[in-house]
Amino acid sequence: MGGLFAAGAIVLAACGGGSGKSAAANDMAGMAMPPAAAGDMANASAAVATEAVHIKNLAFSAATITVKAGSTVVWTNNDAIQHDVSFDGGGIASSVLNHSDTFSHTFPTAGTYHYICSIHPFMHGTVIVTA
């Protein structure tokens, strides 16, 4: 029980003594933040999305996705068995994905990209990248 109490005291000390405000927040009080530039706001609204493909029941879901150039696609293996993601032409490929493993790739240029699971070649998918 004493160890638990000591651990709690250490956590409180690290958080600024339990005052409800961190030391960093106290140090920054009164500091003015410059307004965001118009260009910064334009970049924030133009952020490129991350798209998800799930590997489940020996299939890619969604089998075909459409994304904008610069988007990142993340594949997650939700099956209990191993899979991979291997694109035609061999330029893009994951390692073997165990359950809950992920693989991601950013697509910088427009085009149509076909892929399979090389372990289970009947599993097909397509990423369509638009400009």
C-alpha positions as CSV (number, residue, x, y, z in Angstrom):
1,M,0.0,0.0,0.0
2,G,2.9,2.3,0.8
3,G,4.3,1.8,-2.7
4,L,1.0,2.8,-4.2
5,F,0.9,6.0,-2.1
6,A,4.5,6.9,-3.1
7,A,3.7,6.3,-6.8
8,G,0.7,8.6,-6.5
9,A,2.8,11.3,-4.8
10,I,5.3,11.1,-7.7
11,V,2.6,11.5,-10.3
12,L,1.2,14.5,-8.4
13,A,4.7,16.1,-8.2
14,A,5.2,15.5,-11.9
15,C,1.9,17.2,-12.7
16,G,2.8,20.4,-10.8
17,G,1.8,19.4,-7.2
18,G,-1.9,18.9,-7.8
19,S,-2.7,22.6,-8.4
20,G,-4.8,21.6,-11.4
21,K,-2.4,23.4,-13.8
22,S,0.8,22.1,-15.2
23,A,4.1,24.0,-14.7
24,A,4.2,24.5,-18.5
25,A,0.7,26.1,-18.4
26,N,1.8,28.4,-15.6
27,D,4.9,29.4,-17.4
28,M,2.9,30.2,-20.6
29,A,0.3,32.3,-18.8
30,G,0.3,35.8,-20.2
31,M,2.1,34.9,-23.5
32,A,0.3,36.1,-26.5
33,M,0.0,33.8,-29.5
34,P,0.3,35.4,-32.9
35,P,-2.8,35.1,-35.1
36,A,-2.8,32.4,-37.7
37,A,-1.7,33.6,-41.1
38,A,-4.2,33.2,-44.0
39,G,-1.8,30.8,-45.7
40,D,-1.7,28.6,-42.6
41,M,-5.5,28.3,-42.6
42,A,-5.6,27.4,-46.3
43,N,-3.1,24.6,-45.7
44,A,-5.1,23.3,-42.7
45,S,-8.2,23.0,-44.8
46,A,-6.3,21.4,-47.6
47,A,-5.0,18.6,-45.4
48,V,-5.0,15.3,-47.2
49,A,-6.9,12.4,-45.6
50,T,-5.9,9.1,-44.4
51,E,-8.0,6.2,-45.8
52,A,-8.4,2.8,-44.2
53,V,-8.6,-0.6,-45.8
54,H,-9.4,-3.6,-43.5
55,I,-8.3,-7.1,-44.2
56,K,-11.0,-9.4,-42.9
57,N,-12.5,-12.7,-43.9
58,L,-9.8,-13.2,-46.6
59,A,-10.8,-10.0,-48.4
60,F,-9.7,-6.3,-48.7
61,S,-12.6,-4.0,-47.5
62,A,-13.1,-1.8,-49.4
63,A,-11.7,-3.7,-52.4
64,T,-11.5,-0.4,-54.4
65,I,-11.0,3.0,-52.9
66,T,-10.5,6.4,-54.5
67,V,-8.3,9.0,-52.8
68,K,-6.7,12.3,-53.8
69,A,-3.0,12.5,-54.6
70,G,-0.9,12.9,-51.5
71,S,-3.3,10.7,-49.4
72,T,-2.1,7.9,-47.2
73,V,-3.8,4.5,-47.2
74,V,-3.5,2.3,-44.1
75,W,-4.2,-1.4,-44.3
76,T,-5.0,-3.3,-41.1
77,N,-5.0,-7.1,-40.8
78,N,-8.1,-8.0,-38.9
79,D,-7.8,-11.7,-39.7
80,A,-6.2,-14.3,-37.4
81,I,-4.0,-15.4,-40.3
82,Q,-1.1,-13.6,-42.0
83,H,-1.5,-11.4,-45.1
84,D,0.5,-8.9,-47.1
85,V,-0.1,-6.1,-49.6
86,S,1.8,-6.5,-52.8
87,F,1.3,-4.0,-55.7
88,D,1.7,-4.8,-59.4
89,G,5.1,-4.0,-60.6
90,G,6.8,-4.7,-57.3
91,G,7.5,-1.1,-56.3
92,I,5.2,-1.1,-53.2
93,A,4.9,-4.1,-50.8
94,S,4.3,-4.7,-47.2
95,S,6.0,-7.2,-45.0
96,V,3.9,-10.1,-43.7
97,L,1.1,-8.6,-41.6
98,N,0.0,-10.6,-38.5
99,H,-3.3,-9.9,-36.7
100,S,-3.7,-6.2,-35.9
101,D,-0.5,-5.2,-37.9
102,T,-0.8,-2.3,-40.3
103,F,0.9,-1.1,-43.5
104,S,0.6,2.4,-44.9
105,H,1.6,4.0,-48.1
106,T,1.3,7.6,-49.4
107,F,0.3,7.9,-53.0
108,P,1.9,11.1,-54.4
109,T,0.7,10.8,-58.0
110,A,-2.6,10.1,-59.8
111,G,-3.1,6.7,-61.2
112,T,-4.7,3.3,-60.7
113,Y,-2.8,0.9,-58.4
114,H,-3.7,-2.8,-58.3
115,Y,-2.6,-5.0,-55.5
116,I,-3.0,-8.5,-54.1
117,C,-2.2,-10.5,-51.0
118,S,0.7,-12.6,-52.3
119,I,0.0,-15.2,-49.7
120,H,-3.6,-15.5,-50.9
121,P,-3.5,-14.3,-54.6
122,F,-7.3,-14.5,-54.9
123,M,-7.5,-11.4,-52.7
124,H,-7.4,-8.3,-54.9
125,G,-7.7,-4.6,-54.3
126,T,-7.4,-1.3,-56.2
127,V,-6.4,2.2,-55.1
128,I,-7.5,4.9,-57.6
129,V,-5.6,8.2,-57.0
130,T,-7.1,11.3,-58.5
131,A,-5.3,14.7,-59.0
